[in-house]
């Protein structure tokens, strides 16, 4: 990550002009990008449960975007892999220099956008519910600035080439973002890299909690065909279906999770979709329905009259699907059968050891999805990718805020441990093999 530029001087603005002067660091147009999140950066103010008798934690780097970037960065040591992960960090006039230094030390391709005419997005986190000490309430302390496809295209268009994209939003906004992103990506390749073949990125959608309601269920099911992985937590999944996802003793209702996934996937039996339900200490449930994978193949069509050699199947498909861009060429659909997946994988920290190790669960789910997203971008199967997510989340929840990074390259350690060592240990413990879930 290149050091962020200095914040602009407010006196640089010309009186009477409405536009706001902004500055940002450029990402090289040749940079390979594996993971981008459109989640926000937020400076958190955390008020701990009264039982801990701790003072508030201030100026903590947070937000769904920051934690998902962390998840991808954990598996991306410098100098080559760290720069394949990115997000946009909006820095207001109050952005602490210490946070710039901290985030720059990750050596990612994050874009720091400075604007001296607004405040950095800040959030207030409180654990003050006596009936549920683990429940976190949240509210914004300053106006938020949501990110769009236009932000990627205008700040660093190379980010449109990412192999995976993480979104956290409502169903309808997800549809809008996916549509605009894929359109902008197509234009970029057409104008900037016309000779390159590009494939569709892996899109990971994290539904925003407030709109996981029965009223949004139809919008949710209409969104699923547009993404590769939908990942609510157990309560959010239940919310779409009118439940709570929680047992009377406060534990995760595993049966409700399984039935909820079955209900969602059964509504779309003809194609393969993936749900990854994050369930805290219980782990994560993977549900991918057995359906059809479609591949489009160009086949030379027939002109003139019918002959003995005419392939009637190809001719019929051509009539149904239409002629392609080249005269006499039609698109032919090939079908592959997907056997589907139904599997629970545990969290990394569980039981007594987990209760001792876990200090703050804030951001654990977002970090999970960053690890999962970058794994899928690098060709891992869904089950192995969930393993990456579980390990990523384990580092995020061992402390308030971000884990401590020391060393470089092969000697890089987070909270004193190599990420690869922890991943290997977890894979062996749960019986995961490399390449599983493809």
For each residue, the residues with C-beta under 8 A, 3 or more apart:
1: 82 83 103 104 106 107 108 109 110
2: 25
3: 25 100 104
4: 25 91 100 104 112 114
5: 23 24 25 112 114
6: 114
7: 23 91 93 95 114 116
8: 12 21 22 23 114 115 116
9: 12 116
10: 13 93 116 117
11:
12: 8 9 21
13: 10 17 20 21 117
14: 17
15:
16:
17: 13 14
18:
19:
20: 13 115 117 118
21: 8 12 13 115 116 117
22: 8 113 114 115
23: 5 7 8 113 114
24: 5 111 112 113 114 155 156
25: 2 3 4 5 111 112
26: 156
27: 31 86 109 111 156 158 159
28: 31 158
29: 157 158 192
30: 158
31: 27 28 83 84 109 158
32: 84 161
33: 36 84 85 86 109 158 159 161 162 163
34: 72 76 81 84 85 162 163 164 374 377 378
35: 69 72 76 84 85 86 162 163 164 166 370 373 374 377
36: 33 85 86 87 152 159 162 164 165 166
37: 64 65 68 69 72 87 165 166 167 168 370 373
38: 65 87 88 147 148 151 152 165 166 167 168 169 177
39: 63 64 65 66 67 68 87 147 166 167 168 206 366
40: 63 64 65 90 121 144 145 146 147
41: 61 62 63 65 66 87 88 89 90 120 121
42: 62 63 66 121 122 123 144
43: 59 60 61 62 95 96 99 120 121 122 123
44: 57 60 61 62 63 122 123 125 362 401
45: 56 57 58 59 60 122 123 124 125 141
46: 56 57 60 125 360 362 400
47: 56 124 125 126 127 128
48: 52 54 56 57 127 400
49: 52 127 128 133
50: 53 128
51: 133
52: 48 49
53: 50
54: 48 57
55:
56: 45 46 47 48
57: 44 45 46 48 54 60 400 401
58: 45
59: 43 45 96 98 99
60: 43 44 45 46 57 400 401
61: 41 43 44 66 99 102 103 401 402
62: 41 42 43 44 66 67 123 125 362 363 401
63: 39 40 41 42 44 66 67 121 123
64: 37 39 40 67 68 168 206 363 366
65: 37 38 39 40 41 68 69 87 88 89 147 166 168 366
66: 39 41 42 61 62 63 69 70 87 89 103 363 366 402
67: 39 62 63 64 70 71 363 364 366 367 370 396
68: 37 39 64 65 71 72 87 166 168 366 367 369 370 373
69: 35 37 65 66 72 73 85 86 87 106 108 110 370
70: 66 67 73 74 106 363 367 370 392 395 396 402 403
71: 67 68 74 75 366 367 368 369 370 371 372 373 374 389 392 393 396
72: 34 35 37 68 69 75 76 85 370 371 373 374
73: 69 70 76 82 85 106 108 370
74: 70 71 367 370 371 391 392 395 414 419
75: 71 72 81 371 374 375 388 392 419 423
76: 34 35 72 73 81 82 84 85 108 374
77: 81 82 408 409 410 412
78: 81 82 83 107 408 409 412
79: 82 83 107 409
80: 83 84
81: 34 75 76 77 78 84 85
82: 1 73 76 77 78 79 85 106 107 108
83: 1 31 78 79 80 107 108 109
84: 31 32 33 34 35 76 80 81 109
85: 33 34 35 36 69 72 73 76 81 82 108 109 110 370 374
86: 27 33 35 36 69 108 109 110 111 156 159 162
87: 36 37 38 39 41 65 66 68 69 108 110 111
88: 38 41 65 110 111 113 147 151 152 155
89: 41 65 66 103 110 111 112 113
90: 40 41 113 115 120 121 145
91: 4 7 95 100 112 113 114 115 120
92: 95 115 116 118 119 120 121 142
93: 7 10 115 116 117 118 119 120
94: 119 120
95: 7 43 91 92 99 100 114 120
96: 43 59 99 100
97: 100 101
98: 59 101 102
99: 43 59 61 95 96 102 103
100: 3 4 91 95 96 97 103 104 112
101: 97 98 104 105
102: 61 98 99 105 402
103: 1 61 66 89 99 100 106 108 110 112
104: 1 3 4 100 101 107
105: 101 102 405
106: 1 69 70 73 82 103 110 405
107: 1 78 79 82 83 104
108: 1 69 73 76 82 83 85 86 87 103
109: 1 27 31 33 83 84 85 86 156 159
110: 1 69 85 86 87 88 89 103 106
111: 24 25 27 86 87 88 89 155 156 159
112: 4 5 24 25 89 91 100 103
113: 22 23 24 88 89 90 91 155
114: 4 5 6 7 8 22 23 24 91 95
115: 8 20 21 22 90 91 92 93 118
116: 7 8 9 10 21 92 93
117: 10 13 20 21 93
118: 20 92 93 115 143 145
119: 92 93 94 122 142 143
120: 41 43 90 91 92 93 94 95 142
121: 40 41 42 43 63 90 92 140 142 143 144 145
122: 42 43 44 45 119 140 141 142
123: 42 43 44 45 62 63 138 139 140 141
124: 45 47 138 139 140 141
125: 44 45 46 47 62 136 137 138 362
126: 47 136 137 138
127: 47 48 49 133 134 135 136 137
128: 47 49 50 137
129: 132 133 135 137
130: 133
131:
132: 129 135 250
133: 49 51 127 129 130
134: 127 361
135: 127 129 132
136: 125 126 127 361 362
137: 125 126 127 128 129
138: 123 124 125 126
139: 123 124
140: 121 122 123 124 143 144
141: 45 122 123 124
142: 92 119 120 121 122
143: 118 119 121 140
144: 40 42 121 140
145: 40 90 118 121
146: 40
147: 38 39 40 65 88 151 152
148: 38 151 152 177 180
149: 152 153 160 177 180 181 184
150: 153 154 180 184
151: 38 88 147 148 154 155
152: 36 38 88 147 148 149 155 156 157 159 160 181 184
153: 149 150 157 160 184 188
154: 150 151 157
155: 24 88 111 113 151 152 159
156: 24 26 27 86 109 111 152 159
157: 29 152 153 154 160 188 192
158: 27 28 29 30 31 33 161
159: 27 33 36 86 109 111 152 155 156 162
160: 149 152 153 157 181 184 185 188
161: 32 33 158 185 188 189 193 198
162: 33 34 35 36 86 159 165 201 377
163: 33 34 35 201 202 377 378
164: 34 35 36 201 202 203 204 373 374 376 377
165: 36 37 38 162 181 201 202 203 204 373
166: 35 36 37 38 39 65 68 204 206 369 370 373
167: 37 38 39 174 177 178 203 204 205 206 227
168: 37 38 39 64 65 68 205 206 207 208 366
169: 38 173 174 177 205 206 207 208
170: 173 174 207 208 211 216 219
171: 174 175 207 211 216 219 220 222 223
172: 175 176 219 223
173: 169 170 176 177
174: 167 169 170 171 177 178 205 207 223 226 227
175: 171 172 178 179 219 222 223 226
176: 172 173 179 180
177: 38 148 149 167 169 173 174 180 181
178: 167 174 175 181 182 203 226 227
179: 175 176 182 183 226
180: 148 149 150 176 177 183 184
181: 149 152 160 165 177 178 184 185
182: 178 179 185 186 200
183: 179 180 186 187
184: 149 150 152 153 160 180 181 187 188
185: 160 161 181 182 188 189 198 201
186: 182 183 189 190
187: 183 184 190 191
188: 153 157 160 161 184 185 191 192 193
189: 161 185 186 192 193 194 196 198
190: 186 187 194
191: 187 188 194
192: 29 157 188 189
193: 161 188 189 196 198
194: 189 190 191
195:
196: 189 193
197:
198: 161 185 189 193
199:
200: 182
201: 162 163 164 165 185 377
202: 163 164 165 228 229 373 376 377
203: 164 165 167 178 226 227 228 229
204: 164 165 166 167 227 228 229 231 369 372 373 376
205: 167 168 169 174 223 227 229 230 231
206: 39 64 166 167 168 169 231 232 365 366 369
207: 168 169 170 171 174 211 212 220 230 232 236 240
208: 168 169 170 211 212
209: 212 235 236 239
210:
211: 170 171 207 208 216
212: 207 208 209 216 220 232 235 236 237 239 240
213: 216 217 239 240
214: 217 239 240 241 242
215:
216: 170 171 211 212 213 219 220 240
217: 213 214 220 221 240 241
218: 221 222
219: 170 171 172 175 216 222 223
220: 171 207 212 216 217 223 224 230 240 264
221: 217 218 224 264 267 268
222: 171 175 218 219 225
223: 171 172 174 175 205 219 220 226 227 230
224: 220 221 227 230 264 268 273
225: 222 268 271 273
226: 174 175 178 179 203 223
227: 167 174 178 203 204 205 223 224 230
228: 202 203 204 274 376
229: 202 203 204 205 274 275 276 372 376 382
230: 205 207 220 223 224 227 273 274 275 276
231: 204 205 206 275 276 277 278 365 368 369 372
232: 206 207 212 236 237 239 240 275 277 278
233: 236 237 245 277 278 279 280 365
234: 237 238 245 246 252 253 256 257 277 278 279 280 282
235: 209 212 238 239 244 245 246
236: 207 209 212 232 233 239 240 245
237: 212 232 233 234 240 241 245 257 260 261 264 275 277
238: 234 235 241 242 243 244 245 246 253 256 257 260
239: 209 212 213 214 232 235 236 242 243 244 245
240: 207 212 213 214 216 217 220 232 236 237 260 264
241: 214 217 237 238 260 263
242: 214 238 239
243: 238 239 253 256 260
244: 235 238 239 253
245: 233 234 235 236 237 238 239 252 253 256 257 260
246: 234 235 238 250 251 252 253
247: 250 251 252 253
248:
249:
250: 132 246 247
251: 246 247 282
252: 234 245 246 247 257 279 280 281 282
253: 234 238 243 244 245 246 247 256 257
254: 257 258 279 282 285 344
255: 258 259
256: 234 238 243 245 253 259 260
257: 234 237 238 245 252 253 254 260 261 277 279 285
258: 254 255 261 262 285 287 342
259: 255 256 262 263
260: 237 238 240 241 243 245 256 257 263 264 277
261: 237 257 258 264 265 275 277 285 287 342
262: 258 259 265 266 287
263: 241 259 260 266 267
264: 220 221 224 237 240 260 261 267 275
265: 261 262 268 269 273 275 287 288 289
266: 262 263 269 289
267: 221 263 264
268: 221 224 225 265 271 273 289 291
269: 265 266 289 291
270: 291 292
271: 225 268 291 292 293 294
272: 288 289 290 291 292 293 338 340
273: 224 225 230 265 268 288 289 291
274: 228 229 230 286 287 288 341 382
275: 229 230 231 232 237 261 264 265 285 286 287 288
276: 229 230 231 284 285 286 287 372 382 386 389
277: 231 232 233 234 237 257 260 261 284 285 287
278: 231 232 233 234 284 365 368
279: 233 234 252 254 257 282 283 284 285
280: 233 234 252 347 361 364
281: 252 347 349 350 354
282: 234 251 252 254 279 344 346 347
283: 279 344 345 346 347 350 390
284: 276 277 278 279 344 345 347 368 386 389 390
285: 254 257 258 261 275 276 277 279 343 344
286: 274 275 276 341 342 343 344 345 382 383 386 437
287: 258 261 262 265 274 275 276 277 341 342
288: 265 272 273 274 275 338 340 341 342 382
289: 265 266 268 269 272 273 338 340
290: 272 337 338 339 340
291: 268 269 270 271 272 273 338 340
292: 270 271 272 335 336 337 338
293: 271 272 335 336 337 338
294: 271 333 334 335
295: 333 334 335 336
296: 331 332 333 334
297: 331 332 333 334
298: 324 326 329 330 331 332
299: 314 317 318 329 330 331 332
300: 328 329 330
301: 314 315 318 323 328 329 330
302: 306 310 311 314 315 318
303: 328
304:
305:
306: 302 310
307: 310
308:
309:
310: 302 306 307 315
311: 302 314 315
312: 315 316
313: 316 317
314: 299 301 302 311 317 318 330 332
315: 301 302 310 311 312 318 319
316: 312 313 319 320
317: 299 313 314 320 321 330 332 333
318: 299 301 302 314 315 321 322 323 330 332
319: 315 316
320: 316 317
321: 317 318 330 331 332 333
322: 318 330 331
323: 301 318 327 328 329 330
324: 298 329 330 331
325: 329
326: 298 329
327: 323
328: 300 301 303 323
329: 298 299 300 301 323 324 325 326
330: 298 299 300 301 314 317 318 321 322 323 324
331: 296 297 298 299 321 322 324
332: 296 297 298 299 314 317 318 321
333: 294 295 296 297 317 321
334: 294 295 296 297
335: 292 293 294 295
336: 292 293 295
337: 290 292 293
338: 272 288 289 290 291 292 293
339: 290
340: 272 288 289 290 291
341: 274 286 287 288 382 383 437
342: 258 261 286 287 288
343: 285 286 383
344: 254 282 283 284 285 286
345: 283 284 286 383 386 387 390 430 432
346: 282 283 350 390 430
347: 280 281 282 283 284 350 354 390 393 394
348: 390 391 393 394 422 426
349: 281 353 354 357 358 394 397
350: 281 283 346 347 353 354
351: 354 355
352: 355 356
353: 349 350 356 357
354: 281 347 349 350 351 357 358
355: 351 352 358
356: 352 353
357: 349 353 354 394 397 398
358: 349 354 355 361 397 398
359: 397 398 399 400
360: 46 397 399 400 401
361: 134 136 280 358 364 397
362: 44 46 62 125 136 397 400
363: 62 64 66 67 70 366 367 396 397
364: 67 280 361 367 368 393 396 397
365: 206 231 233 278 368 369 393
366: 39 64 65 66 67 68 71 168 206 363 369 370 396
367: 67 68 70 71 74 363 364 370 371 389 392 393 395 396
368: 71 231 278 284 364 365 371 372 389 390 392 393
369: 68 71 166 204 206 231 365 366 372 373 389
370: 35 37 67 68 69 70 71 72 73 74 85 166 366 367 373 374 389 392
371: 71 72 74 75 367 368 374 375 385 388 389 390 391 392 393
372: 71 204 229 231 276 368 369 375 376 385 386 388 389 392
373: 35 37 68 71 72 164 165 166 202 204 369 370 376 377 385
374: 34 35 71 72 75 76 85 164 370 371 377 378 388
375: 75 371 372 378 380 384 385 387 388 389
376: 164 202 204 228 229 372 373 379 380 382 385
377: 34 35 162 163 164 201 202 373 374
378: 34 163 374 375
379: 376
380: 375 376 384 385 388 434 435 437 438
381: 384 385 435 436 437 438
382: 229 274 276 286 288 341 376 385 386 437 438
383: 286 341 343 345 386 387 432 436 437
384: 375 380 381 387 388 427 432 433 434 435 436 437
385: 371 372 373 375 376 380 381 382 388 389 437
386: 276 284 286 345 372 382 383 389 390 437
387: 345 375 383 384 390 391 423 426 427 430 432
388: 75 371 372 374 375 380 384 385 391 392 423
389: 71 276 284 367 368 369 370 371 372 375 385 386 392 393
390: 283 284 345 346 347 348 368 371 386 387 393 394 426
391: 74 348 371 387 388 394 395 419 422 423 426
392: 70 71 74 75 367 368 370 371 372 388 389 395 396
393: 71 347 348 364 365 367 368 371 389 390 396 397
394: 347 348 349 357 390 391 397 398 422
395: 70 74 367 391 392 398 403 414 415 419 422
396: 67 70 71 363 364 366 367 392 393 402 403
397: 349 357 358 359 360 361 362 363 364 393 394
398: 357 358 359 394 395 403 415
399: 359 360 402 403 404 415
400: 46 48 57 60 359 360 362
401: 44 57 60 61 62 360
402: 61 66 70 102 396 399
403: 70 395 396 398 399 414 415
404: 399 414 415 416
405: 105 106 412 413 414
406: 412 413 416
407: 411 412 413
408: 77 78 411 412
409: 77 78 79 412
410: 77
411: 407 408
412: 77 78 405 406 407 408 409 418 419
413: 405 406 407 416 417 418
414: 74 395 403 404 405 417 419
415: 395 398 399 403 404
416: 404 406 413
417: 413 414 421 422
418: 412 413 421 422
419: 74 75 391 395 412 414 422 423
420: 423 424
421: 417 418 424 425
422: 348 391 394 395 417 418 419 425 426
423: 75 387 388 391 419 420 426 427
424: 420 421 427 428
425: 421 422 428 429
426: 348 387 390 391 422 423 429 430 432
427: 384 387 423 424 430 432 433 434
428: 424 425 431
429: 425 426
430: 345 346 387 426 427
431: 428
432: 345 383 384 387 426 427 436
433: 384 427 436
434: 380 384 427
435: 380 381 384 438
436: 381 383 384 432 433
437: 286 341 380 381 382 383 384 385 386
438: 380 381 382 435
